Amino acid sequence: MTFFKNLWNDESGASAAEYALILAIVGTGIAVASWTLGGAIGNAIGNAANCIQDSSGADAQPASC
């Protein structure tokens, strides 16, 4: 019975589990941020390309450019 009590009270592996949990949370945050930033950059480049194409044949640029 004392073996189970000692096993229950043993916290030597807790730090590794905590580090793994922190790593998973930080990794998820980085992945979500990069996904969002990638989409924003893609939209900005697409808008710039549209402005370049629209302004090459017209005299006045659209209001969004």
N, CA, C and O atoms as a GROMACS GRO file, in nm:
protein
  260
    1MET      N    1   0.081  -0.119   0.000
    1MET     CA    2   0.000   0.000   0.000
    1MET      C    3   0.086   0.126   0.000
    1MET      O    4   0.048   0.226  -0.060
    2THR      N    5   0.200   0.121   0.066
    2THR     CA    6   0.288   0.239   0.068
    2THR      C    7   0.345   0.266  -0.070
    2THR      O    8   0.376   0.381  -0.104
    3PHE      N    9   0.360   0.162  -0.151
    3PHE     CA   10   0.408   0.181  -0.288
    3PHE      C   11   0.312   0.271  -0.365
    3PHE      O   12   0.356   0.362  -0.435
    4PHE      N   13   0.183   0.246  -0.353
    4PHE     CA   14   0.084   0.327  -0.423
    4PHE      C   15   0.077   0.470  -0.368
    4PHE      O   16   0.055   0.564  -0.444
    5LYS      N   17   0.096   0.486  -0.240
    5LYS     CA   18   0.099   0.619  -0.180
    5LYS      C   19   0.219   0.697  -0.232
    5LYS      O   20   0.208   0.814  -0.268
    6ASN      N   21   0.334   0.631  -0.238
    6ASN     CA   22   0.453   0.698  -0.290
    6ASN      C   23   0.438   0.730  -0.438
    6ASN      O   24   0.481   0.836  -0.484
    7LEU      N   25   0.379   0.640  -0.513
    7LEU     CA   26   0.358   0.663  -0.655
    7LEU      C   27   0.259   0.778  -0.677
    7LEU      O   28   0.277   0.859  -0.768
    8TRP      N   29   0.157   0.786  -0.594
    8TRP     CA   30   0.057   0.893  -0.605
    8TRP      C   31   0.118   1.030  -0.571
    8TRP      O   32   0.083   1.130  -0.634
    9ASN      N   33   0.208   1.035  -0.474
    9ASN     CA   34   0.268   1.159  -0.429
    9ASN      C   35   0.392   1.199  -0.509
    9ASN      O   36   0.443   1.309  -0.490
   10ASP      N   37   0.439   1.113  -0.597
   10ASP     CA   38   0.558   1.142  -0.677
   10ASP      C   39   0.525   1.246  -0.784
   10ASP      O   40   0.435   1.224  -0.865
   11GLU      N   41   0.597   1.358  -0.783
   11GLU     CA   42   0.573   1.465  -0.880
   11GLU      C   43   0.696   1.492  -0.967
   11GLU      O   44   0.710   1.601  -1.022
   12SER      N   45   0.782   1.395  -0.980
   12SER     CA   46   0.906   1.418  -1.055
   12SER      C   47   0.880   1.435  -1.204
   12SER      O   48   0.956   1.505  -1.272
   13GLY      N   49   0.775   1.374  -1.258
   13GLY     CA   50   0.746   1.388  -1.400
   13GLY      C   51   0.654   1.504  -1.432
   13GLY      O   52   0.622   1.526  -1.549
   14ALA      N   53   0.613   1.578  -1.332
   14ALA     CA   54   0.518   1.687  -1.356
   14ALA      C   55   0.580   1.799  -1.436
   14ALA      O   56   0.512   1.861  -1.518
   15SER      N   57   0.706   1.826  -1.417
   15SER     CA   58   0.768   1.938  -1.488
   15SER      C   59   0.775   1.910  -1.638
   15SER      O   60   0.755   2.001  -1.718
   16ALA      N   61   0.804   1.788  -1.677
   16ALA     CA   62   0.810   1.755  -1.819
   16ALA      C   63   0.671   1.768  -1.883
   16ALA      O   64   0.659   1.816  -1.996
   17ALA      N   65   0.569   1.726  -1.814
   17ALA     CA   66   0.433   1.739  -1.866
   17ALA      C   67   0.392   1.885  -1.876
   17ALA      O   68   0.323   1.924  -1.971
   18GLU      N   69   0.432   1.965  -1.781
   18GLU     CA   70   0.400   2.107  -1.786
   18GLU      C   71   0.472   2.175  -1.903
   18GLU      O   72   0.412   2.257  -1.972
   19TYR      N   73   0.598   2.141  -1.925
   19TYR     CA   74   0.671   2.198  -2.038
   19TYR      C   75   0.608   2.156  -2.170
   19TYR      O   76   0.601   2.236  -2.263
   20ALA      N   77   0.563   2.034  -2.181
   20ALA     CA   78   0.498   1.987  -2.303
   20ALA      C   79   0.367   2.062  -2.326
   20ALA      O   80   0.335   2.095  -2.440
   21LEU      N   81   0.292   2.088  -2.221
   21LEU     CA   82   0.167   2.162  -2.234
   21LEU      C   83   0.193   2.307  -2.276
   21LEU      O   84   0.123   2.361  -2.361
   22ILE      N   85   0.293   2.370  -2.217
   22ILE     CA   86   0.329   2.507  -2.255
   22ILE      C   87   0.375   2.511  -2.400
   22ILE      O   88   0.337   2.602  -2.474
   23LEU      N   89   0.454   2.415  -2.440
   23LEU     CA   90   0.502   2.408  -2.578
   23LEU      C   91   0.386   2.391  -2.676
   23LEU      O   92   0.386   2.453  -2.782
   24ALA      N   93   0.290   2.310  -2.641
   24ALA     CA   94   0.173   2.290  -2.728
   24ALA      C   95   0.091   2.418  -2.740
   24ALA      O   96   0.044   2.451  -2.849
   25ILE      N   97   0.072   2.489  -2.631
   25ILE     CA   98  -0.005   2.613  -2.634
   25ILE      C   99   0.067   2.720  -2.715
   25ILE      O  100   0.006   2.786  -2.798
   26VAL      N  101   0.196   2.737  -2.692
   26VAL     CA  102   0.273   2.836  -2.766
   26VAL      C  103   0.280   2.800  -2.914
   26VAL      O  104   0.267   2.888  -2.999
   27GLY      N  105   0.298   2.673  -2.944
   27GLY     CA  106   0.303   2.630  -3.083
   27GLY      C  107   0.172   2.654  -3.155
   27GLY      O  108   0.172   2.695  -3.271
   28THR      N  109   0.062   2.630  -3.088
   28THR     CA  110  -0.069   2.657  -3.147
   28THR      C  111  -0.088   2.807  -3.171
   28THR      O  112  -0.141   2.847  -3.275
   29GLY      N  113  -0.046   2.888  -3.078
   29GLY     CA  114  -0.055   3.033  -3.095
   29GLY      C  115   0.027   3.082  -3.213
   29GLY      O  116  -0.018   3.168  -3.289
   30ILE      N  117   0.147   3.029  -3.229
   30ILE     CA  118   0.232   3.068  -3.342
   30ILE      C  119   0.169   3.022  -3.473
   30ILE      O  120   0.172   3.097  -3.571
   31ALA      N  121   0.114   2.904  -3.477
   31ALA     CA  122   0.051   2.854  -3.599
   31ALA      C  123  -0.069   2.939  -3.638
   31ALA      O  124  -0.086   2.971  -3.756
   32VAL      N  125  -0.152   2.975  -3.542
   32VAL     CA  126  -0.270   3.057  -3.572
   32VAL      C  127  -0.227   3.197  -3.617
   32VAL      O  128  -0.285   3.252  -3.711
   33ALA      N  129  -0.127   3.254  -3.552
   33ALA     CA  130  -0.081   3.387  -3.589
   33ALA      C  131  -0.021   3.386  -3.730
   33ALA      O  132  -0.045   3.479  -3.807
   34SER      N  133   0.057   3.285  -3.763
   34SER     CA  134   0.117   3.280  -3.896
   34SER      C  135   0.011   3.256  -4.003
   34SER      O  136   0.023   3.309  -4.114
   35TRP      N  137  -0.090   3.178  -3.974
   35TRP     CA  138  -0.200   3.154  -4.068
   35TRP      C  139  -0.274   3.286  -4.096
   35TRP      O  140  -0.303   3.318  -4.212
   36THR      N  141  -0.303   3.360  -3.992
   36THR     CA  142  -0.374   3.488  -4.005
   36THR      C  143  -0.287   3.590  -4.078
   36THR      O  144  -0.335   3.660  -4.167
   37LEU      N  145  -0.161   3.599  -4.039
   37LEU     CA  146  -0.070   3.694  -4.103
   37LEU      C  147  -0.049   3.659  -4.249
   37LEU      O  148  -0.041   3.749  -4.333
   38GLY      N  149  -0.040   3.532  -4.281
   38GLY     CA  150  -0.025   3.490  -4.420
   38GLY      C  151  -0.144   3.530  -4.504
   38GLY      O  152  -0.127   3.573  -4.618
   39GLY      N  153  -0.263   3.516  -4.450
   39GLY     CA  154  -0.383   3.558  -4.522
   39GLY      C  155  -0.387   3.709  -4.544
   39GLY      O  156  -0.427   3.755  -4.650
   40ALA      N  157  -0.347   3.784  -4.444
   40ALA     CA  158  -0.346   3.930  -4.456
   40ALA      C  159  -0.244   3.975  -4.559
   40ALA      O  160  -0.271   4.067  -4.637
   41ILE      N  161  -0.128   3.913  -4.560
   41ILE     CA  162  -0.025   3.948  -4.658
   41ILE      C  163  -0.072   3.911  -4.799
   41ILE      O  164  -0.051   3.988  -4.893
   42GLY      N  165  -0.134   3.795  -4.814
   42GLY     CA  166  -0.186   3.754  -4.944
   42GLY      C  167  -0.291   3.851  -4.997
   42GLY      O  168  -0.292   3.883  -5.116
   43ASN      N  169  -0.380   3.897  -4.909
   43ASN     CA  170  -0.482   3.994  -4.949
   43ASN      C  171  -0.419   4.127  -4.990
   43ASN      O  172  -0.461   4.189  -5.087
   44ALA      N  173  -0.318   4.171  -4.916
   44ALA     CA  174  -0.252   4.298  -4.948
   44ALA      C  175  -0.181   4.290  -5.082
   44ALA      O  176  -0.186   4.385  -5.160
   45ILE      N  177  -0.115   4.179  -5.109
   45ILE     CA  178  -0.046   4.163  -5.236
   45ILE      C  179  -0.148   4.155  -5.350
   45ILE      O  180  -0.125   4.212  -5.457
   46GLY      N  181  -0.258   4.087  -5.329
   46GLY     CA  182  -0.363   4.080  -5.430
   46GLY      C  183  -0.422   4.217  -5.460
   46GLY      O  184  -0.447   4.250  -5.576
   47ASN      N  185  -0.446   4.296  -5.356
   47ASN     CA  186  -0.499   4.432  -5.376
   47ASN      C  187  -0.399   4.519  -5.452
   47ASN      O  188  -0.437   4.596  -5.540
   48ALA      N  189  -0.271   4.507  -5.418
   48ALA     CA  190  -0.168   4.584  -5.488
   48ALA      C  191  -0.160   4.543  -5.635
   48ALA      O  192  -0.146   4.629  -5.722
   49ALA      N  193  -0.170   4.415  -5.662
   49ALA     CA  194  -0.166   4.368  -5.800
   49ALA      C  195  -0.286   4.418  -5.879
   49ALA      O  196  -0.273   4.456  -5.995
   50ASN      N  197  -0.403   4.419  -5.816
   50ASN     CA  198  -0.523   4.472  -5.882
   50ASN      C  199  -0.508   4.621  -5.912
   50ASN      O  200  -0.550   4.666  -6.019
   51CYS      N  201  -0.450   4.697  -5.820
   51CYS     CA  202  -0.430   4.840  -5.844
   51CYS      C  203  -0.332   4.863  -5.958
   51CYS      O  204  -0.350   4.955  -6.038
   52ILE      N  205  -0.229   4.781  -5.967
   52ILE     CA  206  -0.131   4.796  -6.074
   52ILE      C  207  -0.196   4.763  -6.208
   52ILE      O  208  -0.174   4.834  -6.306
   53GLN      N  209  -0.274   4.657  -6.213
   53GLN     CA  210  -0.340   4.619  -6.338
   53GLN      C  211  -0.446   4.722  -6.379
   53GLN      O  212  -0.458   4.754  -6.497
   54ASP      N  213  -0.522   4.773  -6.283
   54ASP     CA  214  -0.627   4.869  -6.313
   54ASP      C  215  -0.570   5.003  -6.359
   54ASP      O  216  -0.629   5.069  -6.444
   55SER      N  217  -0.458   5.043  -6.304
   55SER     CA  218  -0.404   5.175  -6.335
   55SER      C  219  -0.320   5.175  -6.462
   55SER      O  220  -0.284   5.282  -6.511
   56SER      N  221  -0.288   5.058  -6.517
   56SER     CA  222  -0.201   5.057  -6.635
   56SER      C  223  -0.272   5.106  -6.759
   56SER      O  224  -0.206   5.157  -6.850
   57GLY      N  225  -0.403   5.094  -6.769
   57GLY     CA  226  -0.475   5.136  -6.888
   57GLY      C  227  -0.568   5.254  -6.864
   57GLY      O  228  -0.628   5.304  -6.960
   58ALA      N  229  -0.582   5.299  -6.743
   58ALA     CA  230  -0.676   5.408  -6.712
   58ALA      C  231  -0.600   5.531  -6.669
   58ALA      O  232  -0.486   5.524  -6.623
   59ASP      N  233  -0.665   5.646  -6.685
   59ASP     CA  234  -0.602   5.771  -6.647
   59ASP      C  235  -0.614   5.797  -6.497
   59ASP      O  236  -0.521   5.851  -6.436
   60ALA      N  237  -0.726   5.760  -6.437
   60ALA     CA  238  -0.748   5.784  -6.294
   60ALA      C  239  -0.742   5.653  -6.219
   60ALA      O  240  -0.790   5.550  -6.268
   61GLN      N  241  -0.683   5.656  -6.100
   61GLN     CA  242  -0.674   5.536  -6.018
   61GLN      C  243  -0.802   5.522  -5.935
   61GLN      O  244  -0.864   5.621  -5.898
   62PRO      N  245  -0.842   5.397  -5.907
   62PRO     CA  246  -0.959   5.375  -5.822
   62PRO      C  247  -0.936   5.429  -5.682
   62PRO      O  248  -0.822   5.449  -5.641
   63ALA      N  249  -1.044   5.454  -5.609
   63ALA     CA  250  -1.034   5.511  -5.475
   63ALA      C  251  -0.965   5.417  -5.377
   63ALA      O  252  -0.907   5.463  -5.279
   64SER      N  253  -0.970   5.286  -5.401
   64SER     CA  254  -0.911   5.190  -5.308
   64SER      C  255  -0.759   5.181  -5.320
   64SER      O  256  -0.694   5.121  -5.235
   65CYS      N  257  -0.704   5.240  -5.423
   65CYS     CA  258  -0.558   5.234  -5.443
   65CYS      C  259  -0.499   5.353  -5.382
   65CYS      O  260  -0.377   5.371  -5.386
   0.00000   0.00000   0.00000
